[in-house]
Amino acid sequence: MFPVFEIFGKQIGMYGVMAVLGFAACVLVGSRLIKRFDIDIYDFALVMIAACVSLVIFASLLYGLTNIRLLIAAFSKLDKIGWKGLWAIIRYAFGGIVFYGGFIGGGIGILIYTKYAKELQGHRDHILDIYAVLTPLFHTFGRIGCFLGGCCYGVESEFGFTVHNNTLNPSINDVNRFPIQLVESACCFVLFWALLTLFRKRIMESRLIYLYMLTYPVIRFITEFFRGDEYRGIFFGLSTSQWVSIGLFIFALIMLPVKTKKLKAQAPPLQ
């Protein structure tokens, strides 16, 4: 597609550019959403930093999990490849990121930070609601970045795009592929708008994160069948992301009624 461009002789990756744009969009939207709860922008920035740090760690860990067979093979041949070779393989195995790892990691970062930050006591559910709204917004830009960079490509198809001379991902060259990245980007934007509307109308308050986990995993489970790349891990005919989708969906299906019951119990009695 359009993986890189040059400025003053330095190559700039389009995925990185789209990630920055997505982050900027989240900052803009998030700074407006926090006004409902009277959360200070400084405190919001700190909890988002904590979420981002945890996001990167878990995104890399899950990427490593998709390369588990490579890691097992490397350790079994340690006597042949040596420690230097093993370290090179480990760096390669954990050298990417997986969205679901980032999403789970970001949520964990928020839970940990809001537990100990006095300024955000009582705002955990509010922050998670905002996180649920912002996640598909960022993902919208991210998937466009995937399309431009040539990763997360689609299956061979008569309808789609043909890429030539992509040095970052040669496997997609000269093969017409279905633009699944753009399809998922559009789905993420629709999901963002739907969650934002619910947030504005105060519908499903303190439960939007579960609604997200009931919706996006369905989208992801379906779109995975149109990806065409198997390096992310295939187990029993399903990719790693499909298994995570199933897990998140079941988790939200259990937790949503539990959370709803808890909120009803905490609600003041009608006079």
PAROMAR-786022 format. One record per atom (N, C-alpha, C, O, CB): x, y, z. Coordinates in steps of 0.2 Angstrom, whole numbers, padded with zeros to 4 digits, always signed. Last residue first. Glycine has a CB too. Example, Ala and Ser with C-alpha at 12.3 -4.5 7.8 and 13.67 -1.06 7.14 Angstrom:
2
+0064-0011+0035 +0068-0005+0036 +0064+0000+0039 +0067+0006+0040 +0070-0003+0029 +0066-0028+0039 +0062-0022+0039 +0066-0016+0039 +0071-0017+0042 +0057-0022+0045 
//
This chain:
271
-0190+0037+0233 -0194+0040+0238 -0202+0040+0237 -0206+0042+0240 -0192+0047+0240 -0181+0022+0230 -0185+0027+0227 -0190+0030+0233 -0192+0026+0237 -0190+0025+0222 -0165+0020+0237 -0172+0018+0236 -0176+0024+0234 -0174+0029+0235 -0174+0015+0243 -0149+0021+0227 -0154+0023+0233 -0161+0021+0231 -0163+0021+0226 -0153+0031+0234 -0140+0007+0221 -0144+0013+0220 -0149+0015+0226 -0151+0010+0229 -0149+0011+0214 -0134-0005+0224 -0131+0001+0227 -0135+0007+0226 -0134+0013+0229 -0124+0002+0223 -0141-0014+0217 -0141-0015+0225 -0138-0008+0228 -0140-0007+0233 -0137-0021+0227 -0139-0010+0204 -0146-0010+0207 -0146-0010+0215 -0150-0006+0218 -0150-0015+0204 -0125-0014+0204 -0127-0007+0203 -0134-0006+0206 -0136-0001+0209 -0127-0005+0196 -0126-0028+0205 -0123-0024+0210 -0125-0017+0210 -0125-0014+0215 -0115-0025+0209 -0133-0031+0193 -0136-0033+0200 -0133-0029+0205 -0136-0026+0210 -0136-0040+0201 -0123-0027+0184 -0130-0024+0184 -0134-0025+0191 -0137-0020+0193 -0134-0027+0178 -0113-0036+0186 -0112-0029+0188 -0119-0025+0188 -0120-0021+0192 -0108-0026+0182 -0119-0048+0183 -0117-0047+0190 -0116-0040+0191 -0118-0037+0197 -0110-0051+0190 -0122-0046+0169 -0128-0046+0174 -0125-0046+0181 -0129-0043+0185 -0131-0053+0173 -0108-0045+0165 -0113-0039+0164 -0119-0040+0169 -0121-0035+0172 -0115-0040+0157 -0101-0056+0167 -0100-0051+0172 -0105-0045+0171 -0106-0042+0176 -0093-0048+0170 -0104-0066+0158 -0105-0067+0165 -0105-0061+0169 -0109-0060+0174 -0099-0072+0167 -0101-0059+0146 -0108-0062+0147 -0109-0064+0154 -0115-0063+0156 -0108-0068+0142 -0088-0056+0148 -0092-0051+0148 -0100-0053+0149 -0104-0050+0152 -0092-0047+0142 -0083-0070+0146 -0081-0066+0153 -0086-0060+0153 -0089-0059+0159 -0074-0063+0152 -0087-0073+0133 -0089-0077+0139 -0088-0073+0146 -0093-0073+0150 -0086-0084+0140 -0079-0063+0127 -0086-0063+0126 -0089-0067+0132 -0094-0065+0135 -0088-0067+0119 -0066-0067+0130 -0068-0060+0132 -0076-0060+0132 -0079-0057+0136 -0065-0055+0128 -0065-0080+0124 -0064-0079+0131 -0067-0072+0134 -0070-0072+0139 -0057-0079+0133 -0067-0077+0110 -0072-0081+0114 -0071-0080+0121 -0076-0080+0125 -0070-0089+0112 -0056-0069+0108 -0062-0066+0107 -0068-0071+0111 -0072-0068+0114 -0064-0066+0100 -0046-0078+0110 -0046-0073+0115 -0053-0070+0114 -0056-0068+0119 -0041-0068+0114 -0048-0086+0099 -0049-0089+0105 -0049-0084+0111 -0053-0084+0115 -0043-0094+0107 -0045-0077+0089 -0052-0079+0089 -0053-0083+0096 -0059-0082+0099 -0053-0084+0084 -0032-0074+0091 -0037-0069+0092 -0044-0071+0093 -0048-0069+0096 -0036-0063+0087 -0026-0086+0087 -0026-0084+0094 -0031-0079+0096 -0034-0079+0101 -0019-0081+0095 -0038-0095+0076 -0032-0091+0077 -0032-0089+0085 -0037-0090+0088 -0032-0084+0073 -0043-0111+0074 -0045-0105+0076 -0038-0101+0077 -0034-0104+0080 -0050-0104+0082 -0040-0125+0072 -0043-0121+0066 -0045-0114+0068 -0047-0110+0063 -0049-0125+0065 -0032-0128+0083 -0039-0131+0082 -0043-0127+0077 -0049-0127+0077 -0043-0132+0088 -0024-0113+0082 -0025-0119+0086 -0032-0121+0085 -0037-0118+0086 -0024-0116+0094 -0012-0103+0075 -0018-0106+0073 -0019-0113+0078 -0014-0117+0078 -0018-0108+0066 -0003-0088+0074 -0005-0094+0078 -0012-0097+0077 -0017-0093+0077 -0005-0092+0086 +0001-0078+0066 -0002-0076+0073 -0004-0082+0077 -0005-0081+0083 -0007-0071+0072 +0003-0083+0054 +0009-0083+0058 +0007-0081+0065 +0011-0081+0070 +0014-0078+0055 -0007-0084+0044 -0007-0089+0049 -0001-0088+0054 -0001-0092+0059 -0007-0096+0046 -0017-0074+0035 -0010-0075+0037 -0011-0079+0044 -0015-0078+0048 -0007-0068+0039 -0031-0072+0031 -0026-0075+0026 -0019-0076+0029 -0015-0080+0025 -0026-0071+0020 -0042-0065+0036 -0036-0062+0036 -0031-0065+0031 -0027-0062+0028 -0033-0063+0043 -0055-0069+0037 -0053-0066+0030 -0046-0063+0030 -0045-0059+0026 -0058-0061+0029 -0057-0074+0049 -0058-0079+0044 -0056-0076+0037 -0054-0080+0032 -0065-0081+0043 -0057-0062+0057 -0051-0066+0057 -0051-0072+0051 -0046-0074+0049 -0050-0070+0064 -0070-0057+0056 -0065-0054+0052 -0058-0059+0051 -0055-0058+0046 -0063-0047+0054 -0076-0064+0067 -0078-0065+0060 -0073-0063+0055 -0071-0066+0050 -0085-0061+0058 -0070-0060+0078 -0070-0067+0077 -0072-0069+0069 -0069-0073+0066 -0075-0071+0081 -0072-0047+0078 -0065-0049+0077 -0065-0057+0075 -0061-0059+0071 -0061-0048+0083 -0085-0046+0080 -0083-0043+0074 -0076-0046+0073 -0075-0048+0067 -0082-0035+0075 -0086-0052+0093 -0089-0055+0087 -0087-0052+0081 -0086-0056+0076 -0097-0053+0088 -0077-0043+0100 -0075-0050+0099 -0079-0053+0094 -0076-0057+0090 -0076-0054+0106 -0086-0031+0101 -0080-0031+0096 -0077-0039+0095 -0075-0040+0090 -0074-0027+0099 -0097-0035+0110 -0098-0033+0103 -0091-0034+0098 -0092-0037+0093 -0100-0026+0102 -0093-0038+0122 -0099-0042+0119 -0099-0041+0112 -0102-0045+0108 -0105-0041+0123 -0085-0028+0126 -0082-0035+0125 -0087-0040+0123 -0086-0046+0121 -0080-0037+0132 -0093-0017+0126 -0088-0017+0121 -0086-0025+0120 -0084-0027+0114 -0082-0013+0123 -0100-0021+0137 -0104-0020+0131 -0099-0020+0125 -0100-0024+0120 -0108-0014+0130 -0091-0019+0147 -0093-0026+0145 -0097-0026+0139 -0097-0031+0135 -0098-0028+0151 -0089-0006+0146 -0083-0010+0145 -0085-0017+0143 -0083-0020+0139 -0078-0010+0151 -0101+0000+0150 -0099+0000+0143 -0093-0004+0141 -0093-0007+0136 -0098+0007+0141 -0105+0000+0163 -0105-0006+0160 -0103-0006+0153 -0104-0011+0149 -0112-0009+0161 -0107+0013+0168 -0103+0009+0172 -0102+0001+0169 -0100-0003+0172 -0105+0008+0179 -0122+0014+0160 -0117+0017+0163 -0113+0012+0168 -0116+0008+0171 -0120+0023+0168 -0132+0012+0150 -0127+0006+0152 -0121+0009+0155 -0115+0007+0154 -0125+0003+0146 -0134+0028+0145 -0136+0022+0145 -0131+0017+0146 -0125+0017+0144 -0140+0020+0138 -0131+0042+0144 -0131+0039+0151 -0134+0032+0151 -0137+0030+0156 -0134+0043+0156 -0130+0048+0132 -0137+0047+0134 -0137+0043+0141 -0142+0042+0144 -0141+0043+0129 -0116+0047+0130 -0119+0053+0131 -0126+0053+0134 -0128+0057+0137 -0119+0057+0124 -0115+0033+0130 -0111+0037+0135 -0115+0043+0136 -0116+0045+0141 -0104+0038+0133 -0121+0030+0118 -0124+0027+0124 -0121+0031+0130 -0124+0032+0135 -0122+0020+0125 -0113+0037+0109 -0120+0039+0110 -0123+0036+0116 -0126+0040+0120 -0124+0036+0104 -0101+0029+0111 -0101+0037+0112 -0108+0039+0113 -0110+0043+0118 -0098+0041+0107 -0105+0017+0105 -0104+0018+0113 -0103+0025+0115 -0106+0026+0120 -0097+0014+0114 -0107+0021+0092 -0113+0018+0096 -0111+0019+0103 -0116+0021+0107 -0114+0011+0094 -0095+0025+0088 -0100+0030+0088 -0106+0027+0092 -0109+0031+0096 -0102+0031+0081 -0087+0013+0090 -0085+0019+0093 -0091+0024+0094 -0093+0027+0099 -0079+0023+0090 -0094+0005+0080 -0094+0003+0087 -0092+0009+0092 -0096+0010+0097 -0089-0002+0088 -0090+0012+0068 -0097+0012+0070 -0098+0010+0077 -0102+0013+0081 -0101+0006+0066 -0076+0010+0069 -0079+0017+0070 -0086+0017+0071 -0089+0021+0075 -0078+0021+0063 -0075-0004+0068 -0073+0000+0074 -0076+0007+0075 -0078+0009+0080 -0065+0000+0074 -0080-0005+0055 -0084-0008+0060 -0082-0005+0067 -0086-0004+0071 -0082-0016+0061 -0069+0001+0048 -0076+0004+0048 -0081+0001+0053 -0084+0005+0056 -0079+0002+0041 -0059-0007+0051 -0059+0000+0053 -0065+0003+0053 -0067+0006+0058 -0054+0003+0049 -0063-0019+0045 -0063-0019+0052 -0063-0012+0055 -0065-0010+0060 -0057-0023+0055 -0062-0015+0032 -0068-0017+0034 -0068-0017+0042 -0073-0014+0045 -0070-0024+0032 -0048-0012+0031 -0053-0006+0030 -0060-0008+0033 -0063-0004+0036 -0053-0004+0023 -0043-0025+0033 -0041-0020+0037 -0046-0014+0037 -0048-0011+0042 -0034-0017+0036 -0047-0032+0022 -0051-0033+0028 -0049-0028+0033 -0053-0027+0038 -0049-0040+0030 -0048-0031+0007 -0045-0026+0011 -0049-0027+0018 -0053-0022+0020 -0047-0019+0009 -0042-0045-0001 -0048-0042+0001 -0045-0037+0007 -0042-0039+0011 -0053-0047+0004 -0029-0045-0014 -0031-0047-0007 -0037-0042-0005 -0038-0036-0007 -0026-0046-0002 -0019-0051-0026 -0024-0047-0025 -0028-0049-0019 -0029-0055-0018 -0029-0047-0031 -0001-0050-0026 -0007-0054-0024 -0013-0050-0023 -0013-0046-0018 -0006-0060-0019 +0010-0043-0026 +0008-0046-0033 +0002-0051-0031 +0000-0055-0036 +0013-0049-0036 +0015-0045-0009 +0016-0042-0016 +0013-0047-0021 +0013-0053-0021 +0024-0042-0017 +0015-0051+0003 +0008-0048+0000 +0009-0046-0007 +0004-0044-0010 +0005-0043+0005 +0027-0054+0007 +0022-0060+0006 +0016-0057+0003 +0012-0061+0000 +0021-0063+0012 +0035-0043+0010 +0035-0045+0003 +0030-0051+0002 +0028-0052-0004 +0042-0048+0002 +0034-0031+0019 +0030-0037+0020 +0030-0040+0013 +0024-0039+0009 +0023-0036+0023 +0043-0021+0017 +0042-0022+0024 +0038-0029+0024 +0039-0032+0029 +0038-0017+0027 +0043-0019+0003 +0049-0022+0006 +0048-0024+0013 +0051-0028+0016 +0055-0017+0005 +0032-0020-0009 +0032-0019-0002 +0038-0022+0001 +0037-0028+0002 +0025-0021+0001 +0030-0021-0024 +0037-0019-0021 +0036-0016-0013 +0039-0011-0011 +0039-0013-0025 +0013-0020-0024 +0019-0021-0028 +0025-0018-0024 +0024-0012-0021 +0019-0019-0035 -0003-0026-0021 +0002-0022-0019 +0009-0024-0023 +0009-0030-0024 +0003-0023-0011 -0020-0024-0025 -0014-0028-0027 -0008-0023-0025 -0008-0018-0027 -0014-0030-0034 -0036-0026-0017 -0030-0022-0019 -0024-0026-0020 -0023-0031-0017 -0028-0016-0014 -0052-0031-0022 -0047-0029-0017 -0042-0025-0020 -0043-0021-0025 -0045-0035-0013 -0059-0046-0028 -0061-0039-0026 -0055-0037-0020 -0054-0041-0015 -0068-0038-0023 -0054-0058-0029 -0054-0055-0035 -0056-0047-0033 -0054-0043-0037 -0060-0057-0039 -0042-0063-0016 -0049-0061-0018 -0049-0057-0025 -0044-0054-0026 -0052-0057-0013 -0034-0070-0002 -0034-0068-0009 -0041-0068-0012 -0045-0071-0010 -0030-0074-0013 -0037-0061+0014 -0036-0067+0009 -0036-0065+0002 -0038-0060+0000 -0042-0072+0011 -0028-0047+0020 -0033-0051+0019 -0032-0057+0014 -0026-0058+0012 -0039-0047+0016 -0015-0042+0033 -0018-0042+0026 -0024-0047+0025 -0025-0051+0030 -0013-0043+0021 -0008-0037+0043 -0015-0039+0044 -0019-0040+0038 -0025-0038+0037 -0018-0034+0049 +0001-0024+0034 +0001-0030+0038 -0007-0032+0039 -0011-0028+0037 +0004-0028+0045 +0003-0013+0025 +0003-0020+0022 +0002-0026+0027 +0003-0031+0025 +0008-0021+0018 +0002+0000+0029 +0008-0003+0030 +0008-0010+0027 +0014-0013+0026 +0009-0004+0037 -0012+0003+0026 -0006+0007+0023 +0000+0003+0023 +0004+0003+0019 -0006+0014+0025 -0018-0006+0035 -0019-0006+0027 -0014-0003+0024 -0011-0006+0019 -0026-0003+0026 -0013-0002+0047 -0012-0009+0045 -0013-0009+0037 -0009-0012+0034 -0016-0014+0048 -0019+0011+0048 -0012+0010+0047 -0010+0003+0045 -0005+0003+0041 -0009+0012+0054 -0032+0007+0049 -0030+0010+0043 -0023+0010+0042 -0020+0009+0036 -0033+0018+0043 -0031+0001+0061 -0032-0003+0056 -0031+0000+0049 -0029-0003+0044 -0040-0006+0056 -0029+0013+0069 -0024+0008+0069 -0025+0003+0063 -0020+0001+0060 -0024+0004+0075 -0041+0020+0068 -0035+0023+0065 -0029+0017+0064 -0026+0017+0059 -0032+0029+0069 -0049+0011+0075 -0051+0014+0068 -0045+0016+0065 -0044+0014+0059 -0056+0019+0069 -0043+0011+0087 -0043+0005+0083 -0044+0007+0076 -0042+0004+0071 -0047-0001+0086 -0047+0023+0093 -0040+0021+0092 -0039+0016+0087 -0035+0016+0082 -0036+0020+0098 -0061+0019+0094 -0059+0025+0091 -0051+0024+0089 -0049+0026+0083 -0060+0031+0095 -0061+0008+0102 -0063+0007+0095 -0061+0013+0091 -0060+0013+0085 -0070+0005+0094 -0056+0015+0115 -0053+0009+0112 -0055+0008+0104 -0050+0008+0100 -0054+0003+0115 -0065+0025+0119 -0059+0027+0116 -0056+0021+0112 -0053+0022+0107 -0054+0030+0120 -0076+0018+0126 -0077+0022+0120 -0071+0024+0116 -0071+0024+0110 -0080+0029+0123 -0069+0011+0136 -0073+0007+0131 -0074+0011+0125 -0075+0009+0119 -0079+0005+0134 -0063+0022+0143 -0059+0017+0139 -0063+0013+0134 -0060+0012+0129 -0055+0012+0145 -0075+0027+0149 -0072+0031+0144 -0067+0026+0140 -0066+0027+0134 -0068+0036+0147 -0078+0016+0157 -0083+0018+0152 -0079+0022+0146 -0080+0021+0141 -0088+0022+0155 -0066+0016+0165 -0067+0011+0161 -0073+0012+0155 -0072+0009+0150 -0069+0004+0165 -0069+0028+0172 -0063+0028+0167 -0064+0022+0163 -0062+0022+0157 -0057+0027+0172 -0080+0024+0179 -0081+0030+0174 -0075+0030+0169 -0076+0031+0163 -0081+0037+0178 -0076+0014+0187 -0081+0013+0182 -0081+0018+0177 -0082+0017+0171 -0087+0012+0185 -0067+0023+0195 -0064+0017+0191 -0069+0015+0186 -0067+0015+0180 -0063+0011+0196 -0070+0033+0204 -0070+0034+0197 -0068+0028+0192 -0068+0029+0186 -0066+0040+0195 -0067+0030+0217 -0074+0031+0215 -0075+0032+0207 -0081+0032+0205 -0077+0036+0219 -0052+0039+0216 -0056+0035+0220 -0064+0036+0218 -0066+0041+0219 -0055+0036+0228 -0043+0047+0210 -0048+0044+0206 -0052+0039+0210 -0055+0034+0207 -0044+0040+0200 -0035+0052+0220 -0039+0057+0216 -0044+0054+0212 -0049+0057+0210 -0034+0061+0212 -0028+0041+0224 -0033+0044+0229 -0038+0049+0225 -0044+0049+0226 -0030+0048+0235 -0023+0027+0216 -0024+0035+0215 -0029+0037+0219 -0035+0036+0218 -0024+0036+0208 -0025+0014+0218 -0020+0017+0222 -0020+0025+0222 -0018+0028+0226 -0014+0014+0221 -0034+0010+0208 -0035+0007+0215 -0031+0011+0220 -0033+0011+0226 -0032-0001+0215 -0031+0015+0197 -0037+0018+0200 -0038+0015+0207 -0041+0018+0211 -0043+0017+0196 -0020+0007+0193 -0019+0014+0195 -0025+0017+0199 -0024+0020+0204 -0018+0018+0188 -0026-0006+0191 -0021-0005+0196 -0020+0002+0198 -0020+0004+0204 -0014-0008+0193 -0036-0003+0181 -0038-0006+0187 -0033-0005+0193 -0034-0003+0198 -0039-0013+0186 -0027+0002+0170 -0032+0006+0173 -0034+0004+0180 -0035+0008+0185 -0038+0007+0169 -0020-0010+0168 -0016-0004+0170 -0021+0001+0173 -0019+0004+0178 -0013+0000+0164 -0030-0018+0163 -0026-0020+0169 -0023-0014+0172 -0023-0013+0178 -0021-0026+0168 -0033-0011+0151 -0038-0012+0156 -0035-0014+0163 -0037-0011+0168 -0043-0018+0155 -0021-0013+0144 -0023-0007+0146 -0028-0007+0151 -0028-0002+0156 -0026-0003+0140 -0021-0027+0143 -0016-0024+0147 -0018-0017+0149 -0016-0015+0155 -0009-0024+0143 -0031-0029+0134 -0032-0032+0141 -0027-0029+0146 -0028-0027+0151 -0030-0040+0141 -0026-0022+0123 -0033-0020+0126 -0033-0023+0133 -0035-0019+0138 -0039-0023+0122 -0014-0029+0120 -0014-0022+0122 -0021-0019+0126 -0021-0016+0131 -0013-0017+0116 -0019-0041+0117 -0015-0040+0123 -0014-0033+0125 -0014-0032+0131 -0008-0043+0121 -0027-0037+0106 -0030-0040+0112 -0026-0040+0118 -0028-0038+0123 -0032-0047+0111 -0016-0033+0096 -0021-0029+0099 -0024-0031+0106 -0025-0027+0110 -0027-0028+0094 +0001-0037+0098 -0006-0040+0097 -0011-0035+0100 -0011-0034+0106 -0007-0047+0099 +0017-0033+0092 +0011-0032+0096 +0005-0035+0094 +0004-0036+0088 +0010-0024+0098 +0034-0039+0091 +0028-0036+0088 +0023-0035+0094 +0024-0036+0100 +0025-0040+0083 +0044-0046+0097 +0046-0040+0093 +0040-0036+0090 +0040-0031+0087 +0051-0041+0088 +0045-0058+0102 +0042-0053+0106 +0042-0046+0103 +0041-0041+0106 +0044-0053+0113 +0053-0065+0093 +0046-0068+0095 +0042-0063+0098 +0036-0063+0098 +0047-0074+0099 +0065-0058+0092 +0060-0058+0086 +0053-0060+0088 +0048-0057+0086 +0063-0063+0081 +0070-0060+0104 +0069-0053+0102 +0064-0053+0096 +0059-0049+0096 +0075-0050+0100 +0071-0074+0103 +0067-0071+0108 +0065-0064+0106 +0059-0062+0107 +0070-0071+0115 +0081-0075+0093 +0074-0077+0092 +0069-0075+0097 +0064-0073+0095 +0075-0085+0093 +0092-0069+0100 +0089-0066+0094 +0082-0068+0092 +0078-0064+0090 +0094-0068+0088 +0094-0078+0111 +0092-0071+0112 +0089-0067+0106 +0084-0064+0106 +0098-0067+0115 +0098-0089+0104 +0092-0089+0107 +0089-0082+0109 +0083-0081+0108 +0093-0093+0114 +0110-0085+0099 +0105-0086+0094 +0098-0086+0097 +0093-0084+0094 +0106-0093+0091 +0117-0083+0111 +0116-0078+0107 +0110-0079+0102 +0106-0074+0100 +0123-0076+0103 +0117-0096+0116 +0113-0091+0119 +0112-0085+0115 +0107-0082+0116 +0117-0089+0126 +0115-0109+0102 +0118-0105+0108 +0114-0099+0111 +0109-0098+0108 +0125-0102+0105 +0110-0118+0093 +0110-0110+0091 +0114-0106+0096 +0116-0100+0095 +0103-0108+0091 +0113-0130+0099 +0115-0129+0092 +0115-0121+0091 +0120-0119+0087 +0110-0132+0087 +0108-0130+0112 +0115-0133+0111 +0117-0131+0104 +0123-0131+0103 +0115-0140+0112 +0094-0127+0109 +0099-0122+0112 +0106-0124+0112 +0111-0120+0111 +0097-0121+0120 +0083-0133+0104 +0090-0133+0100 +0095-0128+0103 +0099-0125+0099 +0088-0131+0093 +0073-0130+0113 +0075-0137+0112 +0081-0138+0108 +0085-0143+0108 +0069-0141+0108 +0072-0116+0111 +0075-0119+0118 +0077-0126+0117 +0081-0128+0120 +0069-0118+0123 +0066-0116+0098 +0073-0113+0100 +0076-0115+0106 +0082-0117+0106 +0072-0105+0100 +0054-0122+0100 +0059-0125+0095 +0066-0122+0097 +0071-0126+0097 +0057-0124+0088 +0048-0113+0108 +0049-0120+0111 +0054-0123+0106 +0059-0127+0109 +0042-0124+0110 +0047-0102+0100 +0051-0102+0106 +0053-0109+0109 +0058-0110+0111 +0047-0098+0111 +0039-0107+0090 +0046-0105+0088 +0050-0105+0094 +0056-0107+0094 +0046-0098+0084 +0027-0109+0097 +0031-0115+0094 +0038-0113+0092 +0042-0117+0093 +0027-0117+0088 +0024-0096+0101 +0026-0101+0106 +0030-0107+0103 +0034-0109+0106 +0020-0103+0110 +0020-0084+0095 +0026-0087+0092 +0029-0093+0097 +0035-0094+0097 +0031-0082+0091 +0009-0080+0102 +0008-0082+0095 +0014-0086+0092 +0013-0089+0087 +0005-0076+0091 +0016-0075+0113 +0012-0082+0113 +0010-0084+0107 +0010-0090+0106 +0006-0080+0117 +0021-0063+0108 +0026-0069+0110 +0022-0076+0110 +0025-0081+0108 +0030-0068+0116 +0010-0056+0108 +0013-0058+0102 +0018-0063+0103 +0018-0068+0098 +0017-0051+0100 +0007-0056+0122 +0003-0060+0118 +0006-0061+0111 +0005-0066+0108 -0004-0056+0117 +0018-0047+0125 +0018-0054+0128 +0013-0058+0124 +0015-0064+0123 +0015-0054+0135 +0015-0035+0119 +0021-0039+0117 +0021-0046+0119 +0023-0051+0116 +0027-0036+0119 +0003-0032+0126 +0003-0033+0118 +0009-0037+0116 +0008-0041+0111 +0003-0026+0115 +0008-0030+0138 +0004-0036+0137 +0003-0037+0130 +0003-0043+0128 -0003-0035+0140 +0016-0018+0136 +0019-0025+0139 +0015-0031+0137 +0018-0036+0135 +0020-0024+0147 +0007-0009+0131 +0013-0011+0127 +0016-0018+0130 +0018-0022+0126 +0019-0006+0127 -0002-0008+0142 -0004-0010+0136 +0002-0013+0131 +0001-0018+0128 -0007-0004+0132 +0006-0003+0152 +0003-0009+0153 +0001-0012+0146 +0002-0018+0145 -0002-0010+0158 +0007+0010+0146 +0013+0006+0148 +0011-0001+0149 +0015-0006+0146 +0016+0009+0155 -0006+0014+0145 -0002+0013+0139 +0004+0009+0141 +0006+0005+0137 +0001+0020+0136 -0010+0015+0158 -0014+0011+0154 -0009+0009+0148 -0009+0003+0146 -0020+0013+0151 -0002+0026+0163 -0002+0019+0166 -0005+0014+0161 -0002+0008+0161 -0005+0019+0173 -0007+0036+0155 +0000+0034+0154 +0001+0027+0157 +0004+0022+0154 +0005+0039+0157 -0020+0036+0159 -0019+0034+0153 -0012+0032+0151 -0011+0028+0147 -0021+0040+0148 -0018+0041+0172 -0021+0035+0172 -0020+0032+0164 -0019+0026+0163 -0028+0035+0174 -0012+0054+0168 -0008+0049+0172 -0011+0042+0172 -0007+0037+0171 -0008+0051+0179 -0023+0060+0162 -0017+0059+0158 -0013+0054+0162 -0010+0049+0158 -0013+0066+0158 -0032+0061+0173 -0034+0057+0167 -0027+0055+0163 -0027+0050+0161 -0039+0061+0163 -0025+0070+0181 -0026+0064+0183 -0028+0059+0178 -0026+0053+0178 -0032+0064+0189 -0025+0081+0172 -0019+0079+0174 -0020+0072+0177 -0016+0067+0175 -0016+0083+0180 -0039+0084+0171 -0036+0082+0165 -0029+0079+0167 -0026+0074+0163 -0035+0088+0160 -0050+0078+0184 -0044+0083+0182 -0041+0080+0176 -0039+0074+0176 -0040+0084+0188 -0067+0075+0182 -0060+0072+0183 -0055+0077+0180 -0056+0079+0175 -0059+0065+0180 -0080+0077+0182 -0076+0082+0186 -0069+0079+0187 -0066+0080+0193 -0079+0084+0192 -0088+0069+0174 -0086+0066+0181 -0082+0071+0185 -0080+0069+0190 -0083+0060+0180 -0089+0076+0162 -0095+0074+0166 -0094+0072+0173 -0098+0073+0177 -0098+0068+0162 -0076+0078+0158 -0079+0083+0161 -0086+0081+0165 -0088+0085+0170 -0081+0089+0156 -0072+0067+0151 -0070+0067+0158 -0074+0073+0162 -0074+0073+0168 -0063+0067+0159 -0075+0070+0138 -0079+0065+0141 -0078+0065+0149 -0082+0064+0153 -0077+0058+0139 -0064+0078+0134 -0071+0081+0134 -0076+0076+0138 -0080+0078+0142 -0074+0081+0127 -0053+0070+0134 -0053+0076+0138 -0060+0079+0138 -0061+0083+0143 -0048+0081+0135 -0057+0060+0124 -0057+0059+0131 -0057+0065+0136 -0060+0065+0141 -0051+0055+0133 -0056+0067+0112 -0062+0065+0114 -0062+0064+0122 -0067+0066+0125 -0064+0058+0110 -0042+0070+0112 -0047+0076+0111 -0054+0073+0114 -0057+0077+0118 -0047+0077+0104 -0036+0058+0114 -0035+0063+0119 -0040+0068+0119 -0043+0071+0124 -0028+0066+0118 -0040+0051+0103 -0042+0049+0109 -0041+0054+0115 -0046+0055+0119 -0039+0043+0111 -0033+0059+0093 -0041+0059+0093 -0043+0056+0100 -0048+0059+0102 -0043+0054+0087 -0020+0055+0097 -0022+0062+0097 -0030+0063+0097 -0033+0067+0101 -0020+0066+0091 -0021+0042+0093 -0019+0044+0100 -0022+0051+0101 -0025+0052+0107 -0012+0043+0102 -0022+0042+0080 -0027+0039+0084 -0027+0041+0091 -0032+0042+0094 -0027+0032+0083 -0010+0049+0076 -0017+0052+0075 -0022+0049+0079 -0027+0053+0081 -0019+0051+0067 -0002+0039+0080 -0001+0045+0083 -0008+0049+0082 -0010+0052+0087 +0005+0049+0080 -0006+0029+0071 -0006+0027+0078 -0006+0034+0082 -0010+0035+0087 +0000+0023+0081 -0002+0034+0059 -0009+0033+0060 -0010+0032+0068 -0015+0034+0071 -0012+0027+0056 +0012+0034+0060 +0008+0040+0059 +0001+0040+0061 -0002+0044+0065 +0009+0043+0052 +0014+0020+0061 +0016+0025+0067 +0012+0031+0066 +0010+0034+0071 +0023+0026+0067 +0010+0016+0049 +0007+0014+0054 +0008+0018+0060 +0003+0020+0064 +0009+0006+0056 +0019+0023+0040 +0013+0025+0040 +0009+0022+0046 +0004+0026+0049 +0009+0024+0034 +0036+0027+0046 +0031+0022+0045 +0024+0025+0045 +0022+0028+0050 +0032+0016+0049 +0048+0036+0038 +0043+0037+0043 +0037+0032+0041 +0034+0032+0036 +0040+0044+0043 +0065+0038+0034 +0059+0035+0033 +0054+0035+0039 +0056+0033+0045 +0060+0027+0031 +0074+0052+0030 +0072+0048+0035 +0065+0045+0034 +0060+0048+0032 +0072+0051+0042 +0076+0063+0021 +0080+0056+0020 +0078+0051+0025 +0082+0046+0025 +0087+0058+0021 +0067+0072+0024 +0074+0074+0025 +0078+0067+0025 +0083+0067+0029 +0075+0078+0032 +0055+0060+0025 +0056+0067+0027 +0063+0068+0028 +0066+0065+0033 +0051+0069+0033 +0046+0047+0016 +0053+0050+0018 +0052+0057+0020 +0049+0061+0016 +0058+0049+0013 +0035+0034+0021 +0037+0040+0017 +0043+0043+0020 +0045+0042+0025 +0031+0045+0016 +0028+0017+0020 +0033+0023+0023 +0033+0029+0018 +0031+0028+0012 +0040+0020+0024 +0017+0010+0014 +0020+0008+0021 +0024+0014+0024 +0024+0015+0030 +0024+0002+0021 +0005+0009+0006 +0009+0015+0007 +0013+0015+0014 +0011+0019+0018 +0005+0022+0006 +0004-0006+0000 +0000+0000+0000 +0004+0006+0000 +0007+0008-0005 -0005+0000+0006 
//
